């Protein structure tokens, strides 16, 4: 069948629309699943912060980093983050949405420290 003789029948058009809706719905469901995971992570982080600092997270708090350092070790936190990430990778998880709990913020911290030394 050549392009010049190919015709889009109503049944074929409807099938294409149904497939588009199906894949669109699948994408929406996956996004919802990821959002749910992210909300659980944020809730967990907020609960941990409340437990450790007796305060809720406030991104405008200029002393938050100092408060966190007074409650624990930055190096230990980085080591824990690396261990959790490596465990997920060794378990074959490659999508960040599957790696709960895990973070790569320690990579950002390392880069900032390297650049601040120069």
C-alpha positions, 0 to 999 in steps of 0.5 A: 500500500502506498501513501497515495492509496492509503486511506484513513477509515473511520474505524482506523481513526477511532482506534488511533484515538483510543490508543492515544487516550490509553497511552495518555492515561498511562502517562498521567497515572505514572505521573500521579504515582511519582507525585505520590512518592514525592509527597511521601518523601517530603512528609517523611523529611518534614517529620524527621526535621520536626523530631530533630529540631522541634520546628517545621521546615521553613525555607526562609530560615537562614540558620537552618543549616547551622541548626542541622549541623548542631544535631548531627554530622554532615559527613555522616549524612553524606555517607548514609545518602551514598550507601542508600543510593548505592544499595538501590543501584545494586538492587537494579533500580535505575529510575529515581522514582524507585529509589525511595528513600534515596537522594543525590544531594550529596553530589551537589554538596561535593561540587559546591565544596570543591568549587568553594575551595578554588 
